[in-house]
Amino acid sequence: MDPLGVLVDIVDINSLKPWSQSRPKSLHNASNFGNQEKIHQISPFPYSNYINNKVILWEGDLSCLNVQAIVNSTNETFTDRNPLSERILHRAGTQLKQDLYTNIKGCKTGDAKLTKGYNLPARYVIHTVGPKFNVKYQTAAESALFSCYFKVLQLVKEYSLTSVGMCVINCIRRGYPPYEGAHIALRTVRRFLEKFGKDLEVIVFAVENVDVGIYELLMPLYYPRSEVEEEYAMYYLPIDVGGENGEPVFPERQIRIVDKPFSDMKDLEKNFDLAEQLESSVNVGNTSFAKMHGDVDKERKSSQKVTEYSNVLITEVQRMNKYERMLRRSKTEDLRPIENIRCLYHSGEDRFGRPVITFIGHRFKFSEINFDKALLYLINKLNSVVQQNYVVLYFHSLTTKEHQIPFTFLKEAYDLLDQTYKKHLRAFYIIHPTIRSRMMTWWFTTFAASTIKDKVHSLPGIEFLYNLISPDQLDIPEAIIEYDYKINGVRYCTQPVIDAAASL
């Protein structure tokens, strides 16, 4: 602070460029979107310069932003030690901490609380608690994250706030996949602006580090800046774009309830009078005879569980033995024919020092390759790499029907590989996906490889990789680079993403 007690690094919101003034992607026309089919025939998020004038994508420190309110993503007791939350509490001063601990006291996951901003440039701070992510409870996590954004926006409307700095609420440290979190954030804000945009001047998506590239990639889908981008979005938006407020939609929960299934509850009771139907008043389950035999169903289920557990152990031992045999074979057999086609190789390291494994799809012709040797080469190449965290890049570029890997091979490989492969896999990026590859990926990760489903991401171009991997660490064939230029143009990001990722 300067001698007058004013923050010297305040960022004036008027100095930031609205999304409508950023340069659209060089997409040319729909014929350049690859051999794909539209996912949406009508745009769920039409081009609107009015809405685009009300959103800003900005990489910077949210605690410096001069807006009416900023969002603080924290935990239930306001003690989360993430860098942004700590900066907000530090700059706001002790009054904010005292207010949180003595008056607000706590905030539930999916809820939001508002306090004064005190020494911050922002007048208010909206505190919210994002969910922890678990694949088993994915629907609950999605609903909770939507609730965070929705409750924040409700407070914005309730307090008649006109400018808001929105942080990324979903947290990697809590295991939430950043791409899925960004989809929920962008569509929820978009739906809010469609309904209440007249009362709001601007919402700033303040992003840092890895989220920069993700938001640059996804913003054109929800906020197209031209009719061409709107057309592009119909190819790349997810099938599920949420409900009327952007909320996740779960078809399995939409159960139809008929009107008056029973005309009278007395009729229901009468229809299920078991004693009357059996012409007996004996409660069979409470007789001494029944108690002598114990709970037969419970005993049978217990026996079944023991058998199932034994079967799982046997299957795992068999898998381990098979893997060890193939690992030994991979060190003695001649695998040069597979190595020479250069479809799988160690490319370099990402910006976190993790090995990057690259797979070139158009070099893998299944009609000309021995699957057994291909699997041996995969094990030989990855066995040492997967003992630490690693990343996989799959280039679907230039692939045709003859390059499609059969599900039988994928399933066999996935079932054979040790749990270490799945545990240490940090991300699996599919570059230049088609609608067919997206559907195949969804099917495989849903029904055969659910443990890695949240780690698989699709990227429409090479340049979006630069947020995580330095270009000098990427070994990409020239043919794929030329293909990327053809469908995306040169420098198709709105900003140089290499510079944006420099702090990673």
C-alpha positions as CSV (number, residue, x, y, z in Angstrom):
1,M,0.0,0.0,0.0
2,D,1.1,3.6,-0.5
3,P,1.2,6.1,2.3
4,L,-2.5,7.0,1.8
5,G,-3.5,3.3,2.3
6,V,-4.6,2.8,-1.3
7,L,-3.6,-0.4,-3.1
8,V,-1.1,0.5,-5.9
9,D,-1.9,-2.5,-8.0
10,I,-5.6,-2.0,-8.5
11,V,-6.9,-3.2,-11.9
12,D,-9.6,-0.9,-13.3
13,I,-12.3,-3.0,-14.9
14,N,-12.7,-0.4,-17.7
15,S,-9.1,-1.2,-18.8
16,L,-10.1,-4.8,-19.6
17,K,-11.3,-5.8,-23.1
18,P,-14.7,-7.4,-23.3
19,W,-15.1,-10.7,-25.0
20,S,-16.9,-9.1,-28.0
21,Q,-13.7,-7.2,-28.8
22,S,-11.4,-10.2,-28.7
23,R,-10.4,-11.7,-32.1
24,P,-12.5,-14.7,-33.1
25,K,-10.8,-17.9,-34.1
26,S,-9.8,-18.3,-37.7
27,L,-12.3,-21.1,-38.5
28,H,-13.1,-20.1,-42.1
29,N,-16.3,-22.1,-42.6
30,A,-18.0,-25.3,-41.6
31,S,-16.3,-27.3,-44.3
32,N,-13.0,-27.0,-42.3
33,F,-14.4,-28.6,-39.2
34,G,-13.3,-32.0,-40.4
35,N,-15.3,-35.0,-41.4
36,Q,-17.7,-34.6,-38.5
37,E,-21.4,-34.4,-38.0
38,K,-23.1,-31.7,-36.0
39,I,-23.9,-32.6,-32.4
40,H,-26.6,-29.8,-32.3
41,Q,-28.7,-28.9,-35.3
42,I,-29.8,-25.6,-33.6
43,S,-27.3,-23.6,-31.6
44,P,-28.0,-23.8,-27.8
45,F,-26.0,-20.6,-27.4
46,P,-26.6,-18.3,-30.3
47,Y,-24.2,-15.5,-31.2
48,S,-25.1,-12.4,-29.2
49,N,-22.9,-9.3,-29.2
50,Y,-25.1,-7.9,-26.4
51,I,-24.1,-10.8,-24.1
52,N,-20.5,-10.8,-25.3
53,N,-20.1,-7.2,-24.3
54,K,-21.0,-8.2,-20.7
55,V,-18.3,-10.9,-20.2
56,I,-14.5,-10.6,-20.0
57,L,-11.9,-13.4,-20.0
58,W,-8.9,-12.1,-18.0
59,E,-5.8,-13.7,-16.6
60,G,-4.8,-12.0,-13.4
61,D,-5.1,-11.7,-9.6
62,L,-8.8,-11.4,-8.7
63,S,-7.9,-9.7,-5.4
64,C,-6.7,-6.6,-7.4
65,L,-9.8,-6.2,-9.5
66,N,-11.9,-3.1,-8.9
67,V,-15.5,-4.5,-9.2
68,Q,-18.5,-4.4,-6.9
69,A,-17.9,-8.1,-5.9
70,I,-15.4,-10.9,-6.3
71,V,-15.9,-14.6,-5.6
72,N,-13.7,-16.5,-3.1
73,S,-13.6,-20.3,-3.5
74,T,-12.9,-21.7,-0.1
75,N,-13.8,-24.5,2.3
76,E,-16.6,-24.9,4.8
77,T,-14.7,-23.2,7.6
78,F,-13.0,-20.5,5.4
79,T,-9.6,-21.9,6.2
80,D,-8.7,-23.2,2.7
81,R,-5.1,-22.6,1.9
82,N,-5.3,-22.0,-1.8
83,P,-3.3,-19.0,-3.1
84,L,-6.2,-16.9,-4.3
85,S,-8.2,-17.3,-1.1
86,E,-5.2,-16.4,1.0
87,R,-4.5,-13.3,-1.0
88,I,-8.1,-12.2,-0.7
89,L,-8.1,-12.6,3.1
90,H,-4.7,-10.9,3.4
91,R,-5.6,-7.9,1.4
92,A,-9.0,-7.5,3.0
93,G,-7.4,-7.3,6.4
94,T,-8.3,-8.7,9.8
95,Q,-11.9,-7.3,9.7
96,L,-12.9,-9.8,7.0
97,K,-11.4,-12.7,9.0
98,Q,-13.2,-11.6,12.1
99,D,-16.5,-11.2,10.2
100,L,-16.2,-14.8,8.8
101,Y,-15.3,-16.5,12.0
102,T,-17.7,-14.6,14.3
103,N,-20.7,-13.8,12.2
104,I,-20.8,-16.1,9.1
105,K,-19.0,-19.0,10.9
106,G,-19.4,-21.5,8.1
107,C,-20.7,-22.3,4.6
108,K,-22.0,-25.6,3.2
109,T,-20.7,-27.1,0.0
110,G,-22.7,-25.7,-2.9
111,D,-23.8,-22.6,-0.9
112,A,-22.6,-19.0,-1.0
113,K,-22.3,-16.2,1.7
114,L,-21.7,-12.5,1.2
115,T,-19.5,-10.2,3.3
116,K,-18.0,-6.8,2.9
117,G,-14.7,-6.4,1.0
118,Y,-13.1,-4.2,3.6
119,N,-9.6,-3.2,2.3
120,L,-10.1,-4.9,-1.0
121,P,-10.8,-2.9,-4.2
122,A,-14.1,-4.9,-4.4
123,R,-16.9,-3.7,-2.2
124,Y,-18.1,-7.2,-1.5
125,V,-16.8,-10.8,-1.4
126,I,-19.0,-13.8,-2.2
127,H,-17.6,-16.9,-0.5
128,T,-18.6,-20.3,-1.9
129,V,-17.5,-23.9,-1.3
130,G,-16.9,-26.1,-4.3
131,P,-17.3,-29.9,-4.1
132,K,-14.8,-32.7,-3.9
133,F,-14.9,-34.9,-6.9
134,N,-15.4,-38.6,-6.9
135,V,-16.2,-40.6,-10.0
136,K,-18.7,-42.7,-8.0
137,Y,-20.6,-39.6,-7.0
138,Q,-20.1,-37.5,-10.2
139,T,-23.7,-36.4,-10.5
140,A,-23.6,-35.1,-6.9
141,A,-20.4,-33.1,-7.6
142,E,-21.8,-31.6,-10.8
143,S,-25.0,-30.6,-9.0
144,A,-23.0,-29.0,-6.1
145,L,-20.7,-27.1,-8.5
146,F,-23.7,-25.7,-10.4
147,S,-25.2,-24.8,-7.1
148,C,-22.1,-22.7,-6.2
149,Y,-22.3,-20.6,-9.4
150,F,-26.1,-20.3,-9.2
151,K,-26.1,-19.2,-5.5
152,V,-23.3,-16.7,-6.3
153,L,-25.4,-15.2,-9.2
154,Q,-28.5,-15.2,-7.0
155,L,-26.6,-13.0,-4.5
156,V,-25.5,-10.8,-7.3
157,K,-29.1,-10.3,-8.3
158,E,-30.4,-9.9,-4.7
159,Y,-27.9,-7.2,-3.9
160,S,-28.3,-5.5,-7.3
161,L,-24.6,-5.8,-8.1
162,T,-23.6,-4.7,-11.6
163,S,-20.0,-6.0,-11.8
164,V,-18.6,-9.3,-10.6
165,G,-15.2,-11.0,-10.7
166,M,-15.7,-14.7,-11.0
167,C,-12.9,-17.1,-10.0
168,V,-12.7,-20.7,-11.0
169,I,-14.7,-22.4,-8.2
170,N,-13.9,-26.0,-9.1
171,C,-10.5,-27.0,-7.6
172,I,-8.0,-29.4,-9.0
173,R,-6.8,-30.1,-5.4
174,R,-10.3,-31.4,-4.7
175,G,-10.0,-33.6,-7.7
176,Y,-12.6,-31.8,-9.9
177,P,-11.7,-32.2,-13.7
178,P,-11.1,-28.6,-14.9
179,Y,-12.7,-29.0,-18.3
180,E,-16.0,-30.3,-16.9
181,G,-15.9,-27.5,-14.3
182,A,-15.4,-24.9,-17.0
183,H,-18.4,-26.2,-19.0
184,I,-20.7,-25.8,-16.0
185,A,-19.3,-22.3,-15.1
186,L,-19.6,-20.9,-18.7
187,R,-23.1,-22.2,-19.4
188,T,-24.5,-21.2,-16.0
189,V,-23.3,-17.6,-16.4
190,R,-24.5,-17.6,-20.0
191,R,-28.1,-18.6,-19.0
192,F,-28.1,-16.0,-16.2
193,L,-27.1,-13.3,-18.6
194,E,-29.8,-14.3,-21.0
195,K,-32.4,-13.8,-18.2
196,F,-31.0,-10.9,-16.2
197,G,-28.3,-9.4,-18.3
198,K,-30.1,-6.0,-18.4
199,D,-29.4,-5.6,-14.7
200,L,-25.7,-6.5,-15.0
201,E,-22.8,-4.6,-16.6
202,V,-20.0,-7.1,-16.6
203,I,-18.9,-10.5,-15.3
204,V,-15.1,-11.2,-15.4
205,F,-13.9,-14.7,-15.7
206,A,-10.6,-14.3,-13.8
207,V,-8.4,-17.3,-14.5
208,E,-4.9,-18.4,-13.6
209,N,-2.4,-20.9,-14.8
210,V,-3.8,-24.0,-16.4
211,D,-7.3,-22.7,-16.6
212,V,-6.3,-20.0,-19.1
213,G,-6.1,-22.5,-22.0
214,I,-9.2,-24.3,-21.0
215,Y,-11.3,-21.1,-21.0
216,E,-9.8,-19.9,-24.2
217,L,-10.8,-23.2,-25.8
218,L,-14.4,-23.3,-24.4
219,M,-15.5,-19.7,-24.3
220,P,-16.2,-19.6,-28.1
221,L,-18.6,-22.5,-27.6
222,Y,-20.8,-20.7,-25.1
223,Y,-20.1,-17.1,-26.2
224,P,-19.5,-17.3,-30.0
225,R,-18.2,-14.0,-31.4
226,S,-19.5,-14.6,-35.0
227,E,-21.9,-16.8,-36.9
228,V,-18.9,-18.9,-37.9
229,E,-18.0,-19.6,-34.3
230,E,-21.7,-20.3,-33.6
231,E,-21.6,-22.9,-36.4
232,Y,-18.3,-24.3,-34.9
233,A,-19.9,-24.6,-31.5
234,M,-22.6,-26.9,-32.8
235,Y,-19.9,-29.4,-33.7
236,Y,-17.9,-29.2,-30.4
237,L,-20.4,-28.4,-27.7
238,P,-21.2,-31.4,-25.4
239,I,-24.5,-33.2,-26.0
240,D,-25.6,-32.2,-22.5
241,V,-25.7,-28.4,-22.3
242,G,-27.7,-28.3,-19.1
243,G,-31.2,-27.2,-18.2
244,E,-32.8,-23.7,-18.4
245,N,-30.4,-22.4,-15.8
246,G,-27.4,-24.4,-16.9
247,E,-28.0,-27.1,-14.3
248,P,-26.9,-30.7,-15.0
249,V,-29.6,-32.8,-16.5
250,F,-29.8,-36.5,-15.4
251,P,-32.3,-38.4,-17.6
252,E,-32.3,-41.3,-15.3
253,R,-33.9,-39.1,-12.6
254,Q,-36.7,-37.9,-14.7
255,I,-39.3,-40.5,-13.7
256,R,-42.8,-39.9,-14.8
257,I,-45.3,-40.0,-11.9
258,V,-48.9,-40.7,-13.0
259,D,-51.7,-38.7,-11.5
260,K,-53.6,-40.4,-8.7
261,P,-52.0,-43.9,-9.0
262,F,-54.5,-45.0,-6.4
263,S,-57.8,-43.4,-6.0
264,D,-57.9,-44.0,-2.2
265,M,-55.2,-44.9,0.3
266,K,-57.7,-47.2,2.0
267,D,-58.0,-49.2,-1.2
268,L,-54.2,-49.5,-1.2
269,E,-54.2,-50.8,2.3
270,K,-57.0,-53.2,1.6
271,N,-55.3,-54.6,-1.5
272,F,-52.2,-55.4,0.5
273,D,-53.8,-57.1,3.6
274,L,-51.5,-60.1,3.7
275,A,-53.4,-61.8,6.5
276,E,-56.6,-61.6,4.6
277,Q,-55.0,-63.0,1.4
278,L,-53.5,-65.9,3.2
279,E,-56.6,-66.5,5.3
280,S,-54.4,-66.4,8.4
281,S,-53.5,-63.9,11.1
282,V,-50.0,-65.5,11.8
283,N,-47.0,-63.2,11.3
284,V,-44.7,-65.9,9.9
285,G,-41.4,-64.0,10.3
286,N,-41.9,-63.7,14.1
287,T,-42.6,-67.4,14.9
288,S,-40.2,-69.5,16.9
289,F,-40.0,-71.9,14.0
290,A,-38.8,-69.1,11.7
291,K,-36.2,-67.8,14.3
292,M,-34.7,-71.3,14.6
293,H,-33.6,-71.2,10.9
294,G,-32.1,-67.7,11.0
295,D,-32.1,-65.3,8.1
296,V,-31.6,-67.7,5.1
297,D,-31.5,-64.9,2.6
298,K,-28.8,-63.1,4.6
299,E,-26.7,-66.2,4.8
300,R,-27.0,-66.8,1.0
301,K,-25.9,-63.3,0.2
302,S,-22.9,-63.5,2.6
303,S,-21.9,-66.7,0.9
304,Q,-22.2,-65.1,-2.5
305,K,-20.0,-62.1,-1.4
306,V,-17.3,-64.5,-0.3
307,T,-17.4,-66.3,-3.6
308,E,-17.3,-63.1,-5.6
309,Y,-14.4,-61.8,-3.6
310,S,-12.5,-65.0,-4.2
311,N,-13.2,-64.8,-7.9
312,V,-11.9,-61.2,-8.0
313,L,-8.7,-62.3,-6.3
314,I,-8.2,-65.2,-8.7
315,T,-8.8,-62.9,-11.7
316,E,-6.3,-60.4,-10.4
317,V,-3.6,-63.0,-9.8
318,Q,-4.1,-64.4,-13.3
319,R,-3.8,-60.8,-14.8
320,M,-0.6,-60.2,-12.9
321,N,0.9,-63.4,-14.0
322,K,0.0,-62.7,-17.6
323,Y,1.4,-59.2,-17.4
324,E,4.7,-60.5,-16.0
325,R,5.0,-63.1,-18.7
326,M,4.4,-60.5,-21.4
327,L,6.8,-58.1,-19.8
328,R,9.5,-60.8,-19.9
329,R,8.7,-61.5,-23.5
330,S,8.8,-57.8,-24.4
331,K,12.5,-57.8,-23.4
332,T,13.5,-60.8,-25.5
333,E,11.4,-60.6,-28.7
334,D,12.3,-58.5,-31.7
335,L,9.9,-55.5,-31.6
336,R,11.7,-53.4,-34.2
337,P,8.9,-53.7,-36.8
338,I,6.5,-52.0,-34.4
339,E,9.1,-49.4,-33.2
340,N,10.0,-48.5,-36.8
341,I,6.5,-47.3,-37.7
342,R,6.8,-44.7,-34.9
343,C,3.2,-44.8,-33.8
344,L,4.1,-44.8,-30.0
345,Y,7.0,-42.9,-28.5
346,H,8.2,-40.8,-25.5
347,S,7.9,-37.2,-26.7
348,G,9.4,-35.2,-23.8
349,E,8.1,-33.7,-20.6
350,D,5.2,-31.4,-19.7
351,R,5.6,-28.2,-17.7
352,F,5.3,-30.2,-14.5
353,G,8.2,-32.5,-15.4
354,R,5.9,-35.5,-16.3
355,P,6.8,-37.8,-19.2
356,V,4.6,-37.3,-22.3
357,I,3.8,-40.4,-24.3
358,T,2.7,-39.7,-27.9
359,F,0.5,-42.0,-30.1
360,I,0.1,-41.2,-33.8
361,G,-3.2,-42.6,-34.9
362,H,-2.7,-42.5,-38.7
363,R,0.5,-44.6,-38.5
364,F,-1.4,-47.5,-36.8
365,K,-2.9,-49.7,-39.5
366,F,-4.5,-52.6,-37.7
367,S,-4.7,-54.7,-40.8
368,E,-0.9,-54.6,-41.1
369,I,0.1,-54.9,-37.5
370,N,0.5,-57.9,-35.2
371,F,-1.6,-57.1,-32.2
372,D,0.4,-59.4,-29.9
373,K,3.6,-57.6,-30.7
374,A,1.9,-54.2,-30.5
375,L,0.8,-55.0,-27.0
376,L,4.3,-56.3,-26.1
377,Y,5.8,-53.0,-27.4
378,L,3.3,-51.0,-25.4
379,I,4.3,-52.8,-22.2
380,N,8.0,-52.5,-23.0
381,K,7.7,-48.8,-23.7
382,L,5.5,-47.8,-20.7
383,N,6.4,-50.2,-17.9
384,S,9.1,-47.9,-16.5
385,V,7.3,-44.6,-17.4
386,V,4.1,-45.4,-15.5
387,Q,5.9,-45.7,-12.2
388,Q,5.5,-41.9,-11.9
389,N,2.8,-39.5,-13.1
390,Y,2.6,-39.3,-16.9
391,V,0.5,-37.8,-19.8
392,V,-0.6,-39.3,-23.0
393,L,-1.3,-37.5,-26.3
394,Y,-3.3,-39.3,-29.0
395,F,-3.3,-37.6,-32.4
396,H,-6.5,-38.6,-34.3
397,S,-5.4,-36.4,-37.2
398,L,-5.6,-37.9,-40.7
399,T,-7.0,-41.2,-39.5
400,T,-9.4,-43.2,-41.7
401,K,-11.3,-46.4,-41.2
402,E,-8.2,-48.5,-41.6
403,H,-6.6,-46.8,-38.6
404,Q,-9.5,-47.4,-36.2
405,I,-8.3,-49.6,-33.3
406,P,-10.7,-52.5,-32.6
407,F,-12.5,-52.4,-29.2
408,T,-11.3,-55.9,-28.5
409,F,-7.7,-54.8,-28.6
410,L,-8.4,-51.7,-26.4
411,K,-10.4,-53.8,-23.9
412,E,-7.7,-56.5,-23.8
413,A,-4.9,-53.9,-23.3
414,Y,-6.9,-52.0,-20.6
415,D,-7.7,-55.2,-18.7
416,L,-4.1,-56.5,-18.9
417,L,-2.4,-53.3,-17.7
418,D,-1.5,-52.9,-14.1
419,Q,-3.4,-50.5,-11.8
420,T,-0.3,-48.3,-11.8
421,Y,-1.0,-47.3,-15.4
422,K,-4.4,-46.0,-14.5
423,K,-3.4,-44.5,-11.2
424,H,-0.5,-42.4,-12.5
425,L,-2.1,-41.3,-15.7
426,R,-2.7,-37.6,-15.2
427,A,-4.4,-36.8,-18.5
428,F,-5.2,-38.4,-21.9
429,Y,-5.5,-35.7,-24.6
430,I,-7.2,-36.5,-27.9
431,I,-6.1,-34.0,-30.5
432,H,-8.2,-33.4,-33.6
433,P,-11.1,-35.6,-32.6
434,T,-14.0,-36.4,-34.9
435,I,-17.6,-37.0,-33.9
436,R,-17.1,-40.7,-34.3
437,S,-14.0,-40.7,-32.1
438,R,-15.8,-38.7,-29.5
439,M,-18.6,-41.3,-29.4
440,M,-16.2,-44.2,-29.3
441,T,-14.3,-42.6,-26.5
442,W,-17.5,-41.9,-24.5
443,W,-18.6,-45.5,-25.0
444,F,-15.2,-47.0,-24.0
445,T,-14.7,-44.8,-21.0
446,T,-18.3,-45.3,-19.8
447,F,-18.6,-49.1,-20.1
448,A,-15.0,-50.4,-20.2
449,A,-12.6,-47.9,-18.6
450,S,-14.7,-45.8,-16.2
451,T,-11.7,-45.2,-13.8
452,I,-10.0,-42.9,-16.4
453,K,-13.2,-41.3,-17.8
454,D,-12.5,-37.9,-16.0
455,K,-8.9,-37.9,-17.3
456,V,-9.8,-38.0,-21.0
457,H,-10.0,-34.6,-22.8
458,S,-10.5,-33.6,-26.4
459,L,-8.6,-30.7,-28.0
460,P,-9.4,-29.3,-31.5
461,G,-5.8,-28.1,-32.2
462,I,-2.1,-28.5,-31.3
463,E,-1.8,-24.9,-30.0
464,F,-4.0,-25.7,-27.0
465,L,-1.4,-28.2,-25.8
466,Y,1.1,-25.4,-25.2
467,N,-0.5,-24.5,-21.9
468,L,0.9,-27.7,-20.4
469,I,3.7,-28.7,-22.8
470,S,6.4,-26.5,-24.2
471,P,6.7,-26.7,-28.0
472,D,10.3,-27.8,-27.8
473,Q,9.1,-30.9,-25.8
474,L,6.6,-31.9,-28.5
475,D,7.7,-34.3,-31.3
476,I,4.9,-33.9,-33.8
477,P,5.1,-35.2,-37.4
478,E,5.1,-32.5,-40.0
479,A,2.0,-33.9,-41.7
480,I,0.0,-33.4,-38.6
481,I,1.2,-29.8,-38.2
482,E,0.2,-29.1,-41.8
483,Y,-3.2,-30.6,-41.1
484,D,-3.6,-28.4,-38.0
485,Y,-2.8,-25.3,-40.0
486,K,-5.3,-26.4,-42.7
487,I,-8.3,-26.8,-40.3
488,N,-7.4,-24.1,-37.7
489,G,-5.2,-21.6,-39.5
490,V,-2.0,-20.1,-38.1
491,R,-2.1,-18.7,-34.5
492,Y,-5.7,-19.5,-34.0
493,C,-5.8,-18.7,-30.3
494,T,-7.0,-15.3,-29.3
495,Q,-3.8,-14.8,-27.3
496,P,-0.3,-16.5,-27.4
497,V,-1.0,-19.4,-25.0
498,I,2.7,-20.1,-24.6
499,D,3.1,-16.8,-22.7
500,A,0.0,-17.5,-20.8
501,A,1.4,-20.8,-19.5
502,A,4.8,-19.5,-18.7
503,S,4.2,-19.6,-14.9
504,L,3.3,-23.2,-14.9
